Amino acid sequence: MEHSLTLWIVFNAFIVAMLIVDLVVFHGKEHEESIKEALIWTGVWIVQALLFGIGVYYYMGGSTALDYYTGYLIEKSLSVDNIFVFLLVFTYFKVPAKYQHKVLFWGIFGALVMRLLFIFTGVALLERFHWIIYVFGGFLVFTGIKLALEKDKEVHPEKNPVLKLVRRFIPITKSYHGSNFFIKKMGRRIATPMFVVLIVIETTDVVFALDSIPAILAITTDEFIIYSSNAFAILGLRALYFALAGVMKLFHYLHYGLSMILVFVGIKMLIADFYHIPTPWALGFVALTLIASVIASLLFPKEDENSLPVEEIPAEE
């Protein structure tokens, strides 16, 4: 479906405006974000996403609106997995809580740009080479199975090839200098650990995009619907992190639910030429799977979930 350039400009202007309001108006002063504040912002982003879907319904039709809501729910559920990684990265680099918002803000801004490139590339590939739908589908099934078999998430920034390249050409300080990504020392610009964390967050999102973009392509190939659902899911991720970071360990069955969703959308792509799974069915499956995994986590709590082996507790500086 073709959309006017005006629609793209207006939508992106709205997104940029909301980001500015978030960073400058409500988070202009560095502080540790409270759970209450995070929950309020999470609600703001979810409400905006739902209202946007109503707009899609009135201007583009019920079928397109259903595609949008399904895509949004898939992207939102898959983005929850990012929270585990954010928590590990911030713990690994010992990022002060009051500086984490700034890293996530710019990380999300960069993620929007990269997702847009991924979306247009993915749609173009599907339109030109239809057989690639089987590659995407197979990749999602493989990723879903791998996620189900994954016991503990680990982060190894020292193995990040982009970070290695950055360290080769850019000097980096050993300590934080407020929330600055760079400082000037003796007339020379030097990166701080905050910039290193940002690089890790950005490159990690590329890996997540390899899962999420093919997943929503199983629902629709409308670039604007894919991008808008991605945008709202990602924009709400920062607030969701601060709201859920402390309790994410309680939802230990959630990654099984996410793996089932990936496998489901992968199968949907693989059989698309033979059988079309209706979007309402896909939406229902994703919603029920998420609800079931959360309920199972609460009904069957993990033993000793509040304790960690001594060797796993980050050492204090």
C-alpha positions as CSV (number, residue, x, y, z in Angstrom):
1,M,0.0,0.0,0.0
2,E,1.4,3.4,-1.0
3,H,1.2,6.3,1.5
4,S,1.8,9.9,0.8
5,L,5.1,11.6,1.7
6,T,3.0,14.0,3.9
7,L,1.9,11.1,6.1
8,W,5.5,10.0,6.6
9,I,6.6,13.5,7.4
10,V,3.8,14.2,9.9
11,F,4.2,10.9,11.7
12,N,8.0,11.3,12.1
13,A,7.5,14.9,13.2
14,F,5.2,13.7,15.9
15,I,7.6,11.0,17.0
16,V,10.5,13.5,17.1
17,A,8.3,16.0,19.1
18,M,7.4,13.3,21.6
19,L,11.1,12.4,22.0
20,I,12.0,16.0,22.6
21,V,9.2,16.4,25.2
22,D,10.4,13.2,26.9
23,L,14.0,14.2,27.0
24,V,13.9,18.0,27.5
25,V,10.6,18.7,29.4
26,F,10.2,15.6,31.7
27,H,13.8,14.5,31.9
28,G,15.8,17.7,31.5
29,K,17.2,17.2,35.0
30,E,19.2,14.0,35.5
31,H,17.5,11.8,38.1
32,E,16.8,8.2,39.0
33,E,13.4,7.5,37.4
34,S,10.9,6.1,39.9
35,I,8.6,3.2,39.1
36,K,5.6,5.5,39.3
37,E,7.0,7.8,36.8
38,A,7.9,4.9,34.5
39,L,4.5,3.4,34.7
40,I,2.9,6.8,33.8
41,W,5.0,7.1,30.7
42,T,4.4,3.5,29.8
43,G,0.7,4.2,30.0
44,V,1.1,7.4,27.9
45,W,2.9,5.5,25.1
46,I,0.4,2.6,25.1
47,V,-2.5,4.9,25.0
48,Q,-1.0,6.8,22.1
49,A,-0.4,3.5,20.2
50,L,-4.0,2.5,20.7
51,L,-5.3,5.9,19.6
52,F,-3.1,5.7,16.5
53,G,-4.7,2.4,15.7
54,I,-8.1,3.9,15.9
55,G,-6.9,6.6,13.4
56,V,-5.7,3.8,11.1
57,Y,-9.1,2.1,11.3
58,Y,-10.9,5.3,10.2
59,Y,-8.6,6.3,7.5
60,M,-7.2,3.0,6.2
61,G,-9.9,0.4,7.1
62,G,-10.5,-2.3,9.6
63,S,-8.2,-4.9,8.0
64,T,-5.2,-2.5,8.1
65,A,-6.0,-1.5,11.6
66,L,-6.0,-5.2,12.6
67,D,-2.6,-5.6,10.9
68,Y,-1.3,-2.6,12.9
69,Y,-2.5,-3.9,16.3
70,T,-1.2,-7.4,15.6
71,G,2.2,-6.0,14.5
72,Y,2.3,-3.7,17.5
73,L,1.6,-6.5,20.0
74,I,4.2,-8.8,18.3
75,E,6.8,-6.0,18.4
76,K,5.9,-5.0,21.9
77,S,6.2,-8.6,23.2
78,L,9.5,-9.2,21.4
79,S,10.9,-5.8,22.7
80,V,10.4,-7.0,26.2
81,D,13.3,-9.4,25.6
82,N,15.5,-6.2,25.2
83,I,14.8,-5.3,28.8
84,F,16.8,-8.4,30.0
85,V,19.8,-7.3,27.8
86,F,19.6,-3.6,28.9
87,L,19.7,-4.8,32.5
88,L,22.7,-6.9,31.9
89,V,24.5,-4.2,29.9
90,F,23.9,-1.6,32.6
91,T,25.0,-4.0,35.3
92,Y,28.1,-5.0,33.4
93,F,29.2,-1.4,32.9
94,K,27.9,-0.3,36.3
95,V,26.0,2.6,34.7
96,P,24.5,4.9,37.4
97,A,20.7,4.8,37.5
98,K,20.3,8.5,36.8
99,Y,22.3,8.3,33.6
100,Q,20.5,5.2,32.1
101,H,17.6,7.2,30.7
102,K,19.9,9.2,28.4
103,V,21.5,6.1,27.0
104,L,18.2,4.5,26.3
105,F,16.8,7.7,24.8
106,W,19.6,7.9,22.2
107,G,19.7,4.2,21.8
108,I,16.0,4.2,20.9
109,F,16.5,7.1,18.5
110,G,19.1,5.2,16.7
111,A,17.0,2.1,16.7
112,L,14.2,3.9,14.9
113,V,16.5,4.9,12.1
114,M,17.9,1.4,11.8
115,R,14.5,-0.2,11.9
116,L,13.3,2.1,9.1
117,L,16.2,0.9,6.9
118,F,15.6,-2.7,7.8
119,I,11.9,-2.4,7.0
120,F,12.3,-1.0,3.5
121,T,15.1,-3.5,2.8
122,G,12.9,-6.4,4.0
123,V,9.8,-5.4,2.0
124,A,11.9,-4.8,-1.1
125,L,13.5,-8.2,-0.9
126,L,10.1,-9.9,-0.4
127,E,8.6,-8.1,-3.4
128,R,11.6,-8.9,-5.7
129,F,12.5,-12.3,-4.4
130,H,9.4,-14.0,-3.1
131,W,11.3,-17.2,-2.1
132,I,13.1,-15.2,0.6
133,I,9.9,-15.5,2.7
134,Y,11.0,-19.1,3.4
135,V,14.4,-17.8,4.5
136,F,12.7,-15.4,6.9
137,G,10.3,-18.0,8.1
138,G,13.0,-20.6,8.7
139,F,15.1,-18.1,10.5
140,L,12.3,-17.2,12.9
141,V,11.5,-20.9,13.7
142,F,15.2,-21.5,14.3
143,T,15.5,-18.4,16.5
144,G,12.4,-19.4,18.4
145,I,13.7,-22.8,19.2
146,K,17.1,-21.4,20.2
147,L,15.4,-19.0,22.5
148,A,13.4,-21.8,24.2
149,L,16.6,-23.8,24.8
150,E,18.4,-20.7,26.2
151,K,18.8,-21.0,29.9
152,D,20.5,-17.8,31.0
153,K,21.1,-14.6,29.0
154,E,24.7,-13.4,29.0
155,V,26.3,-10.3,27.6
156,H,29.9,-10.1,26.4
157,P,30.6,-6.6,25.3
158,E,34.3,-7.4,24.9
159,K,33.4,-9.7,22.0
160,N,31.3,-7.0,20.2
161,P,33.1,-6.3,16.9
162,V,31.8,-2.8,16.5
163,L,33.0,-1.9,20.0
164,K,36.4,-3.4,19.2
165,L,36.6,-1.2,16.2
166,V,35.6,1.9,18.1
167,R,38.2,1.2,20.8
168,R,40.9,0.9,18.1
169,F,40.3,4.4,16.8
170,I,38.8,6.4,19.7
171,P,40.4,6.9,23.1
172,I,38.1,6.1,26.0
173,T,38.3,7.3,29.6
174,K,38.3,4.8,32.4
175,S,35.6,6.6,34.5
176,Y,32.2,8.3,33.8
177,H,32.0,12.0,33.4
178,G,28.4,12.7,34.3
179,S,26.1,11.7,31.4
180,N,28.6,12.9,28.8
181,F,29.4,10.7,25.9
182,F,32.5,12.7,25.1
183,I,34.8,15.1,27.0
184,K,37.6,17.4,25.9
185,K,41.0,16.8,27.4
186,M,44.0,18.8,26.4
187,G,42.2,20.0,23.2
188,R,41.4,16.4,22.3
189,R,37.9,14.8,22.2
190,I,37.8,11.6,24.2
191,A,34.9,9.1,24.6
192,T,33.6,8.1,28.0
193,P,32.2,4.7,29.1
194,M,28.7,6.2,28.4
195,F,29.5,6.2,24.7
196,V,30.7,2.6,24.9
197,V,27.4,1.6,26.6
198,L,25.5,3.4,23.8
199,I,27.4,1.5,21.1
200,V,26.6,-1.9,22.8
201,I,22.9,-0.9,23.1
202,E,22.7,0.1,19.4
203,T,24.5,-3.0,18.1
204,T,22.4,-5.2,20.3
205,D,19.2,-3.7,18.8
206,V,20.4,-4.7,15.3
207,V,20.4,-8.3,16.5
208,F,16.9,-7.9,17.8
209,A,15.7,-6.2,14.6
210,L,16.8,-9.4,12.7
211,D,14.0,-11.2,14.7
212,S,11.3,-8.5,14.9
213,I,11.2,-7.2,11.4
214,P,10.8,-10.6,9.7
215,A,8.2,-11.4,12.4
216,I,5.9,-8.5,11.4
217,L,6.5,-9.1,7.7
218,A,4.5,-12.3,8.3
219,I,1.5,-10.0,9.1
220,T,1.8,-7.3,6.5
221,T,4.2,-5.8,4.0
222,D,2.8,-2.3,4.3
223,E,6.0,-0.2,5.2
224,F,4.1,2.5,7.1
225,I,2.1,0.0,9.2
226,I,5.3,-1.9,10.0
227,Y,7.2,1.2,10.9
228,S,4.5,2.9,13.0
229,S,3.9,-0.3,15.0
230,N,7.6,-0.7,15.5
231,A,8.0,3.0,16.4
232,F,5.3,2.9,19.2
233,A,6.7,-0.4,20.5
234,I,10.2,0.9,20.7
235,L,9.3,4.4,22.0
236,G,7.5,2.8,25.0
237,L,10.5,0.5,25.7
238,R,12.5,3.0,27.7
239,A,9.7,3.6,30.2
240,L,8.8,-0.1,30.3
241,Y,12.4,-0.9,31.2
242,F,12.3,1.3,34.3
243,A,8.9,0.0,35.2
244,L,9.8,-3.7,34.9
245,A,13.5,-4.0,35.3
246,G,13.2,-4.9,39.0
247,V,10.6,-7.6,38.5
248,M,11.6,-9.1,35.2
249,K,13.2,-12.0,36.9
250,L,9.8,-13.0,38.2
251,F,8.6,-13.7,34.6
252,H,10.9,-16.7,34.1
253,Y,8.5,-18.4,31.6
254,L,8.2,-15.3,29.4
255,H,11.0,-16.3,27.1
256,Y,9.2,-19.5,26.3
257,G,6.2,-17.5,25.3
258,L,8.3,-15.3,23.1
259,S,9.9,-18.4,21.5
260,M,6.4,-19.8,20.7
261,I,5.5,-16.5,19.1
262,L,8.6,-16.5,16.9
263,V,8.0,-20.1,15.9
264,F,4.3,-19.3,15.1
265,V,5.1,-16.3,12.9
266,G,7.9,-18.3,11.3
267,I,5.5,-21.1,10.4
268,K,2.9,-18.5,9.2
269,M,5.5,-17.3,6.7
270,L,6.5,-20.8,5.6
271,I,3.0,-21.9,4.8
272,A,1.8,-18.6,3.4
273,D,1.7,-19.9,-0.1
274,F,-0.5,-22.8,0.9
275,Y,-2.6,-21.5,3.7
276,H,-3.2,-18.0,5.1
277,I,-3.6,-17.8,8.8
278,P,-6.1,-15.0,9.4
279,T,-4.7,-12.0,11.2
280,P,-7.3,-12.2,14.0
281,W,-6.1,-15.7,14.8
282,A,-2.5,-14.5,14.9
283,L,-3.5,-11.6,17.2
284,G,-5.3,-14.0,19.5
285,F,-2.5,-16.5,19.6
286,V,0.1,-13.8,20.5
287,A,-2.1,-12.3,23.2
288,L,-3.0,-15.6,24.8
289,T,0.6,-16.8,24.7
290,L,1.9,-13.7,26.5
291,I,-0.9,-13.9,29.1
292,A,-0.3,-17.7,29.6
293,S,3.5,-17.2,30.1
294,V,3.0,-14.4,32.6
295,I,0.4,-16.4,34.6
296,A,2.5,-19.5,34.6
297,S,5.5,-17.5,35.9
298,L,3.4,-16.1,38.8
299,L,1.7,-19.5,39.6
300,F,5.0,-21.4,39.5
301,P,7.7,-19.1,40.9
302,K,11.3,-20.0,40.3
303,E,13.1,-21.2,43.4
304,D,15.6,-18.9,45.0
305,E,14.8,-16.2,42.4
306,N,16.0,-13.5,44.8
307,S,19.4,-15.0,45.4
308,L,22.4,-15.1,43.2
309,P,25.6,-17.2,43.6
310,V,28.3,-15.1,45.1
311,E,30.4,-15.2,42.0
312,E,27.5,-13.7,39.9
313,I,27.1,-10.6,42.1
314,P,28.8,-7.7,40.4
315,A,31.8,-6.5,42.3
316,E,31.6,-3.0,43.9
317,E,34.3,-0.6,42.8
